[in-house]
Amino acid sequence: MLSVYMTDDLTLKQVTYGTWGGTTETQVALKGRFIFATKLVRNTAGEQVVSSANVMLPVMTLGHQDKITYAGKDYSILTIELKKDFSNRFLLIYLA
């Protein structure tokens, strides 16, 4: 049911680390719901930071080092939450 609202074109830039410390970046185009809203959240260090936007995505593997691009601007991931809407699960991601 929630997939009807996921109409925004996003690009997920995933970073993978090699065995010798090198990084490889892959880009994946996907659909999601991008919402500009400010909220106080905790980052991975436990500090309170202000999130400028959030994104609803289908359940997938994400990391905090990944980036999400929307309208030509890169956003870094602050927190990742697994939410449920009736019978569908989705990720709610707060961005900086």
PAKOLPA-589483 format. One record per residue: x, y, z of N, C-alpha, C in turn; residue in one letter. Coordinates in steps of 0.05 Angstrom, whole numbers. Example, Ala and Ser with C-alpha at 12.3 -4.5 7.8 and 13.67 -1.06 7.14 Angstrom:
<nodes>
+--------+--------+--------+--------+--------+--------+--------+--------+--------+---------+
:    n_x :    n_y :    n_z :   ca_x :   ca_y :   ca_z :    c_x :    c_y :    c_z : residuo :
+--------+--------+--------+--------+--------+--------+--------+--------+--------+---------+
:    264 :   -114 :    156 :    246 :    -90 :    156 :    264 :    -66 :    156 :       A :
:    257 :    -45 :    142 :    273 :    -21 :    143 :    258 :      1 :    157 :       S :
+--------+--------+--------+--------+--------+--------+--------+--------+--------+---------+
</nodes>
This chain:
<nodes>
+--------+--------+--------+--------+--------+--------+--------+--------+--------+---------+
:    n_x :    n_y :    n_z :   ca_x :   ca_y :   ca_z :    c_x :    c_y :    c_z : residuo :
+--------+--------+--------+--------+--------+--------+--------+--------+--------+---------+
:     16 :    -24 :      0 :      0 :      0 :      0 :     17 :     25 :      0 :       M :
:     39 :     24 :     14 :     57 :     48 :     16 :     72 :     52 :    -10 :       L :
:     75 :     32 :    -27 :     90 :     35 :    -51 :     77 :     54 :    -71 :       S :
:     51 :     60 :    -68 :     37 :     79 :    -85 :     49 :    107 :    -81 :       V :
:     58 :    113 :    -56 :     68 :    140 :    -50 :     98 :    143 :    -56 :       Y :
:    112 :    122 :    -63 :    140 :    123 :    -69 :    144 :    130 :    -98 :       M :
:    143 :    156 :   -104 :    143 :    166 :   -132 :    168 :    183 :   -138 :       T :
:    184 :    189 :   -119 :    207 :    207 :   -123 :    231 :    190 :   -134 :       D :
:    245 :    201 :   -154 :    268 :    187 :   -164 :    293 :    194 :   -147 :       D :
:    305 :    173 :   -136 :    328 :    176 :   -119 :    351 :    160 :   -130 :       L :
:    376 :    167 :   -122 :    399 :    151 :   -129 :    413 :    144 :   -103 :       T :
:    418 :    118 :    -99 :    432 :    109 :    -75 :    461 :    103 :    -83 :       L :
:    480 :    116 :    -70 :    508 :    112 :    -75 :    519 :     95 :    -52 :       K :
:    524 :     69 :    -58 :    533 :     51 :    -38 :    564 :     49 :    -39 :       Q :
:    576 :     49 :    -16 :    605 :     48 :    -14 :    612 :     20 :     -3 :       V :
:    630 :      6 :    -17 :    640 :    -20 :     -7 :    670 :    -18 :     -4 :       T :
:    680 :    -30 :     17 :    709 :    -29 :     23 :    722 :    -55 :     15 :       Y :
:    745 :    -53 :      1 :    760 :    -76 :     -8 :    777 :    -86 :     14 :       G :
:    791 :   -108 :      8 :    808 :   -121 :     29 :    833 :   -104 :     34 :       T :
:    842 :    -87 :     16 :    865 :    -71 :     20 :    859 :    -42 :     26 :       W :
:    834 :    -36 :     34 :    827 :     -9 :     42 :    816 :      8 :     20 :       G :
:    816 :     -2 :     -4 :    804 :     14 :    -26 :    774 :     14 :    -25 :       G :
:    762 :     34 :    -36 :    733 :     36 :    -37 :    722 :     34 :    -65 :       T :
:    698 :     23 :    -67 :    684 :     22 :    -93 :    656 :     33 :    -89 :       T :
:    649 :     51 :   -106 :    622 :     64 :   -103 :    604 :     54 :   -126 :       E :
:    581 :     44 :   -119 :    561 :     36 :   -139 :    537 :     54 :   -136 :       T :
:    524 :     60 :   -158 :    500 :     77 :   -158 :    476 :     60 :   -167 :       Q :
:    454 :     62 :   -151 :    430 :     47 :   -157 :    407 :     67 :   -158 :       V :
:    392 :     67 :   -180 :    368 :     85 :   -183 :    344 :     70 :   -171 :       A :
:    329 :     85 :   -154 :    305 :     73 :   -142 :    284 :     94 :   -137 :       L :
:    260 :     84 :   -129 :    238 :    102 :   -123 :    234 :    102 :    -93 :       K :
:    227 :    125 :    -83 :    222 :    128 :    -54 :    205 :    153 :    -49 :       G :
:    200 :    159 :    -24 :    185 :    182 :    -16 :    204 :    201 :     -1 :       R :
:    210 :    224 :    -12 :    228 :    243 :     -1 :    212 :    266 :     12 :       F :
:    217 :    271 :     38 :    201 :    291 :     53 :    221 :    310 :     67 :       I :
:    217 :    336 :     61 :    233 :    356 :     75 :    220 :    362 :    102 :       F :
:    232 :    354 :    124 :    221 :    360 :    151 :    245 :    359 :    170 :       A :
:    246 :    378 :    189 :    267 :    378 :    208 :    259 :    363 :    233 :       T :
:    279 :    349 :    244 :    273 :    333 :    268 :    300 :    328 :    283 :       K :
:    300 :    328 :    309 :    323 :    321 :    324 :    326 :    291 :    326 :       L :
:    348 :    279 :    317 :    353 :    251 :    318 :    381 :    246 :    330 :       V :
:    387 :    222 :    337 :    414 :    215 :    346 :    429 :    202 :    323 :       R :
:    455 :    209 :    320 :    471 :    197 :    299 :    485 :    173 :    311 :       N :
:    504 :    161 :    296 :    517 :    137 :    304 :    536 :    141 :    328 :       T :
:    544 :    166 :    334 :    561 :    173 :    357 :    544 :    178 :    382 :       A :
:    517 :    179 :    379 :    500 :    184 :    402 :    494 :    213 :    407 :       G :
:    503 :    230 :    389 :    498 :    259 :    392 :    471 :    267 :    379 :       E :
:    459 :    287 :    390 :    434 :    297 :    378 :    441 :    316 :    355 :       Q :
:    430 :    310 :    332 :    435 :    327 :    308 :    408 :    332 :    295 :       V :
:    407 :    353 :    278 :    383 :    361 :    265 :    382 :    347 :    237 :       V :
:    361 :    333 :    232 :    357 :    320 :    206 :    341 :    340 :    189 :       S :
:    349 :    344 :    164 :    336 :    363 :    147 :    315 :    350 :    129 :       S :
:    316 :    324 :    126 :    297 :    310 :    109 :    295 :    281 :    118 :       A :
:    274 :    267 :    108 :    273 :    238 :    112 :    263 :    225 :     87 :       N :
:    269 :    199 :     85 :    262 :    184 :     60 :    249 :    158 :     69 :       V :
:    228 :    150 :     55 :    216 :    124 :     58 :    225 :    107 :     34 :       M :
:    237 :     84 :     40 :    246 :     65 :     20 :    236 :     37 :     26 :       L :
:    234 :     20 :      5 :    228 :     -8 :     11 :    252 :    -20 :     26 :       P :
:    247 :    -42 :     39 :    267 :    -55 :     56 :    290 :    -65 :     38 :       V :
:    315 :    -56 :     45 :    339 :    -64 :     30 :    362 :    -61 :     49 :       M :
:    386 :    -69 :     40 :    410 :    -67 :     57 :    422 :    -40 :     53 :       T :
:    425 :    -25 :     75 :    437 :      2 :     74 :    458 :      4 :     96 :       L :
:    476 :     23 :     93 :    496 :     29 :    114 :    496 :     58 :    118 :       G :
:    507 :     66 :    141 :    509 :     95 :    148 :    529 :    110 :    130 :       H :
:    547 :     96 :    117 :    567 :    108 :    100 :    556 :    114 :     72 :       Q :
:    532 :    103 :     66 :    520 :    107 :     39 :    509 :    136 :     37 :       D :
:    505 :    144 :     13 :    493 :    171 :      7 :    468 :    168 :    -10 :       K :
:    450 :    186 :     -6 :    425 :    187 :    -23 :    425 :    214 :    -38 :       I :
:    421 :    212 :    -64 :    420 :    236 :    -81 :    391 :    242 :    -89 :       T :
:    383 :    266 :    -85 :    356 :    275 :    -93 :    358 :    303 :   -104 :       Y :
:    348 :    307 :   -128 :    349 :    333 :   -142 :    377 :    345 :   -144 :       A :
:    396 :    327 :   -149 :    424 :    336 :   -153 :    439 :    342 :   -128 :       G :
:    429 :    336 :   -104 :    443 :    342 :    -79 :    447 :    316 :    -64 :       K :
:    471 :    312 :    -53 :    477 :    288 :    -37 :    470 :    292 :     -8 :       D :
:    457 :    272 :      4 :    450 :    273 :     32 :    463 :    249 :     46 :       Y :
:    474 :    253 :     70 :    485 :    231 :     85 :    464 :    220 :    104 :       S :
:    467 :    195 :    111 :    447 :    180 :    127 :    454 :    184 :    157 :       I :
:    435 :    193 :    172 :    439 :    196 :    201 :    429 :    171 :    216 :       L :
:    404 :    164 :    212 :    392 :    141 :    225 :    375 :    125 :    205 :       T :
:    373 :     99 :    210 :    357 :     81 :    194 :    338 :     66 :    213 :       I :
:    312 :     68 :    208 :    292 :     55 :    224 :    275 :     37 :    207 :       E :
:    268 :     14 :    217 :    249 :     -4 :    203 :    221 :      1 :    214 :       L :
:    203 :      9 :    197 :    176 :     15 :    204 :    156 :     -4 :    191 :       K :
:    131 :     -5 :    200 :    111 :    -22 :    189 :     85 :     -6 :    184 :       K :
:     74 :     -9 :    160 :     49 :      3 :    153 :     29 :    -19 :    146 :       D :
:     11 :    -25 :    163 :     -8 :    -47 :    160 :      8 :    -73 :    156 :       F :
:     10 :    -84 :    132 :     25 :   -109 :    128 :     52 :   -104 :    113 :       S :
:     57 :    -79 :    105 :     82 :    -73 :     90 :    103 :    -62 :    109 :       N :
:    127 :    -70 :    105 :    150 :    -59 :    120 :    165 :    -40 :    101 :       R :
:    176 :    -19 :    113 :    192 :      0 :     98 :    213 :     12 :    116 :       F :
:    233 :     25 :    104 :    255 :     38 :    119 :    249 :     68 :    120 :       L :
:    251 :     79 :    144 :    249 :    108 :    147 :    277 :    118 :    154 :       L :
:    288 :    134 :    136 :    316 :    142 :    138 :    317 :    172 :    142 :       I :
:    331 :    181 :    163 :    334 :    209 :    168 :    361 :    218 :    156 :       Y :
:    360 :    241 :    142 :    383 :    251 :    127 :    393 :    277 :    137 :       L :
:    419 :    282 :    133 :    431 :    308 :    140 :    436 :    324 :    115 :       A :
+--------+--------+--------+--------+--------+--------+--------+--------+--------+---------+
</nodes>
